[in-house]
Amino acid sequence: MPIRPRLLTSILLAAATAASATAQPPAVAYLTPAEPVIQYSRNESGGRVSLSFPGADSTLLERRRLQLIELTAAIRRGDFRSVWIFPQGHPAVQVLADRRERLRCTFRSTPRGGDLVLLSDDDVVVAAIHQMLAEPPPRAVRL
């Protein structure tokens, strides 16, 4: 005897509901629009911190870019207290703060966020940048 479509739909919905009630949470943590994806890259004269906000709408994206511009200004001043894109308490932060006049930091807008470019001609500053960018980026970021 064939199963009627309506009865089949009810059976499938009941099975899906039961499966979802006992299913394990996903292994991948999904980011909210406020949480950026942070990537570090080094080069011969410093490095780059790329931040993207994949789920952000245009208004939120512009707000995040303004915050990145403020981070750029804080780095230029040598004020790393509010710079959340680097691991907290890293010894290289003190080197960058002490030699802030030898550190150049610029912001470049990207389609889904922005890049902070850190450059220097001072070998000690470049080494400090490389040390910081060798660490994994912070994960739980609240803006």
Rosetta blueprint (number, residue, H / E / L):
1 M L
2 P L
3 I L
4 R L
5 P H
6 R H
7 L H
8 L H
9 T H
10 S H
11 I H
12 L H
13 L H
14 A H
15 A H
16 A H
17 T H
18 A H
19 A H
20 S H
21 A H
22 T H
23 A L
24 Q L
25 P L
26 P L
27 A L
28 V L
29 A L
30 Y L
31 L L
32 T L
33 P L
34 A L
35 E L
36 P L
37 V E
38 I E
39 Q E
40 Y E
41 S E
42 R E
43 N E
44 E L
45 S L
46 G E
47 G E
48 R E
49 V E
50 S E
51 L E
52 S E
53 F L
54 P L
55 G L
56 A L
57 D L
58 S H
59 T H
60 L H
61 L H
62 E H
63 R H
64 R H
65 R H
66 L H
67 Q H
68 L H
69 I H
70 E H
71 L H
72 T H
73 A H
74 A H
75 I H
76 R H
77 R H
78 G L
79 D L
80 F L
81 R L
82 S L
83 V L
84 W L
85 I L
86 F L
87 P L
88 Q L
89 G L
90 H L
91 P H
92 A H
93 V H
94 Q H
95 V H
96 L H
97 A H
98 D H
99 R L
100 R H
101 E H
102 R H
103 L L
104 R E
105 C E
106 T E
107 F E
108 R E
109 S E
110 T E
111 P L
112 R L
113 G E
114 G E
115 D E
116 L E
117 V E
118 L E
119 L E
120 S L
121 D L
122 D L
123 D H
124 V H
125 V H
126 V H
127 A H
128 A H
129 I H
130 H H
131 Q H
132 M H
133 L H
134 A H
135 E L
136 P L
137 P L
138 P L
139 R L
140 A L
141 V L
142 R L
143 L L
